[in-house]
Amino acid sequence: MGTIKDQSPIKSVKGREIATIPRLLLFVHAGGRCEFDGCNKYLLEHPLTLTSGNFAQVAHVVAFSVAGPRGKTSFRPANINDVSNLMLLCPQCHKLIDDHPERYSRSILEEQKHQHEDRIKHLTGLGPELRTTIFQLKAKIGGQSVDIPVSQVADAVYPRYPDDKKGFVIDLTSFGEESPAFFQLASEEIKRRIDSLYAPGMNADRTRHISLFALAPIPLLIFLGKQLSNKIAVDPYQRHRDTEDWVWKTSGEPVTYRFNRLRYGTDISKVALVLSLSGVIHLNDLPAEINDRFYVYEITLGIPSPNPTFLKTREALTEFKNIYQLSLRSIMRDHGTELRAIELFPAVPAPVAIICGRELLPKVDPALKIYDFDKAKGGFIFKLEVK
């Protein structure tokens, strides 16, 4: 256990005879940082002056001497100076573990070493093309707001990694959810903030990729999707009820979709589209204004039956995007330019709502008049128009 007193991380410490290769490997595996749990201090520059230098110490997990810290053990390493028995530490952490060997046992230090070196290996394997801008939209749903832990975000986007810790957040939790003006005010705030998200030099402009975590009323999610630029890739994420996390499943039961016409109407310019995915919306659930003049279409699940937890994989979301695009093209082909707006009744998870807005083609597709189920008012109520 000795101090490295010059610039070279590969020079042996007198009296310990640590070979060149193990010493070099230790610096590489540790990333030049203190391996003590929670320290992570960079050891190749002075912390105040930032002057380059070698401020590291090489510590033995099992002491070089039997009389040293953790030296008395039932199984001593065959090569006491092997890299597997060495830790890179700052002077303070080195002194701490040797002054208190009863607190910092061999097993504890080996675990700290392995965790640190595994993390360094992972981080150094990430390239710039894997950076992503974390975008969160938060609003109260049923009077409650949900915070997304940073650890869950990191797990969800892996192998991508956040380009910064803060990310880009649109927080609507201070808006009065029950206020009559809520949707208008919230949509204006979303549009204003989205404009700044795409501003030159902002994170999304640098990473060219967005990872989207959104919890808000469905009409706002559809509006959000419409505001997102198609010039920068966006990956929406789903919160899974079974595991209470945001990681897409790698496999799951097959999901298929069907596009149906539920009812013929009498006015070719009147169309309603029902999305029965998280639950079934029946014709008699529609408000009275969706009368016999309206043609009513439906996108629903073939397999499984509509339910709140069907969306578990990216593939299921991609399949929805495909049938949604085909459904819009079919509706436009049958109804032509006389169709100016589609009355939309969604029972969908958040990522599907975002897709509904994002896949609208400017100057091609009609506007969406979005309804939301209002339990207090006993049915679907018009909330927002997206065009």
C-alpha positions, -999 to +999 in steps of 0.1 A: +000+000+000+019+030-012+015+065-026+022+071-063+044+102-062+049+110-099+029+114-130+031+078-141+003+055-130+025+025-138+056+030-117+061+005-089+059+016-053+092+009-034+089-022-012+057-035-026+069-046-061+035-041-078+042-050-114+036-026-142+007-045-158-015-048-126-009-012-118-018+000-153-049-023-153-060-009-119-060+027-132-079+017-163-105-004-145-110+024-119-112+051-145-086+071-125-112+076-097-114+066-061-131+033-058-144+038-023-182+037-024-196+072-027-163+090-032-155+087-069-130+115-067-109+120-099-073+114-089-053+127-119-058+164-112-058+186-081-094+192-070-089+229-064-063+241-089-072+214-115-035+210-121-026+176-137-010+152-113-011+118-098-029+120-065-039+083-063-029+056-038-029+019-045-044+000-015-044-037-008-077-053+001-059-081+019-028-065+034+007-071+020+017-081+055-002-107+075-001-082+104-016-054+083-053-045+078-074-075+067-041-095+065-053-123+087-077-143+066-083-179+060-076-175+023-049-151+012-046-144-025-019-164-043-005-132-056-010-104-031-002-078-057-026-090-083-050-064-096-079-084-081-065-075-046-058-038-053-080-008-050-074+027-064-081+052-036-077+088-026-054+093+005-084+100+028-103+069+018-071+048+020-065+059+056-101+053+065-102+017+054-069+009+070-077+026+103-110+007+106-104-028+091-132-042+113-157-019+096-143-022+060-139-060+057-125-078+027-159-087+014-172-051+017-141-037-002-143-063-029-180-055-035-172-018-037-143-025-061-165-047-084-194-023-084-172+007-092-153-011-120-185-025-135-199+010-137-167+024-153-168-004-179-204+004-187-200+042-189-169+040-211-188+017-235-214+044-242-209+064-274-222+099-282-249+084-305-265+069-275-272+102-257-309+111-252-327+141-239-351+131-211-384+148-214-410+146-187-446+159-188-463+159-154-499+168-146-524+158-120-546+129-128-575+123-105-560+149-082-527+131-079-493+137-095-466+111-099-429+118-098-406+096-118-374+086-100-341+093-119-331+056-114-362+044-132-355+068-161-320+055-164-331+019-164-358+026-190-336+043-216-307+019-213-285+014-234-291+050-241-281+074-214-294+109-203-274+138-216-278+156-182-294+150-148-322+175-150-337+167-183-365+188-198-397+190-176-431+205-183-448+206-149-486+212-151-493+201-115-499+237-104-527+242-129-562+237-115-572+203-130-609+210-125-608+246-139-628+251-170-598+268-186-574+240-177-570+224-211-566+257-229-540+270-204-522+236-203-520+233-241-506+269-243-479+260-218-470+229-236-467+247-269-446+274-254-422+250-237-419+227-268-408+257-288-379+261-264-371+224-264-363+225-301-345+259-300-310+258-316-283+247-291-307+231-267-302+195-256-326+180-281-308+198-309-275+182-298-286+147-290-312+144-319-331+120-297-358+124-270-370+099-244-405+109-234-421+101-200-456+116-198-484+113-173-513+137-180-549+137-192-552+119-226-563+150-246-531+168-235-509+138-245-525+139-280-518+176-282-483+171-270-477+145-297-488+169-324-463+195-312-433+171-314-411+176-344-407+146-368-371+158-374-359+144-341-366+108-330-389+104-300-393+073-279-424+074-256-423+052-225-451+034-207-455+030-169-462-007-163-485-015-134-472-050-127-436-039-121-442-002-113-415+009-137-410+023-172-388-004-188-403-019-220-407-056-218-385-077-242-414-101-248-450-105-240-483-120-254-490-110-290-510-079-296-531-074-327-554-046-337-586-043-358-601-014-377-639-016-380-668+006-391-693+005-363-720+025-380-728+041-413-739+077-411-759+100-434-734+129-437-700+121-453-684+151-436-692+137-401-669+111-387-662+098-352-633+074-343-634+053-312-601+039-297-612+009-276-578-003-263-576+002-225-613-006-223-643-009-246-663+022-257-697+012-269-719+032-293-743+041-266-714+056-246-710+084-271-726+117-264-759+127-280-743+150-305-727+120-322-760+113-338-771+092-369-754+117-392-720+104-381-700+075-395-684+058-365-652+039-369-632+019-343-596+007-337-597-020-311-576-050-300-579-084-317-557-101-292-560-097-262-593-082-253-592-045-244-576-040-210-555-013-192-522-033-192-520-046-228-492-023-239-460-039-227-436-039-256-423-014-282-435-037-309-471-034-297-468+004-299-453+002-334-481-020-345-506+006-333-488+033-352-491+013-384-528+006-381-535+042-370-519+055-401-538+030-423-570+039-406-566+076-412-558+069-449-589+047-452-611+073-436-597+101-458-601+080-489-638+073-481-647+108-469-624+130-489-618+167-485-653+174-470-640+159-438-625+187-418-624+171-383-627+137-367-644+134-333-620+112-313-630+091-283-598+075-268-595+048-242-557+044-246-524+043-226-502+074-227-477+064-255-507+056-278-522+090-271-488+106-281-487+086-313-523+098-322-511+134-323-476+128-337-487+108-367-511+135-380-498+147-413-499+185-417-521+198-445-533+163-451-552+149-421-583+165-406-582+180-371-590+159-341-617+170-317-608+151-286-632+139-259-624+126-225-645+106-201-656+127-172-668+106-144-683+136-126-704+145-156-713+109-164-698+106-199-676+118-227-670+156-228-653+176-255-620+189-242-596+200-269-591+204-307-558+194-323-550+205-358 
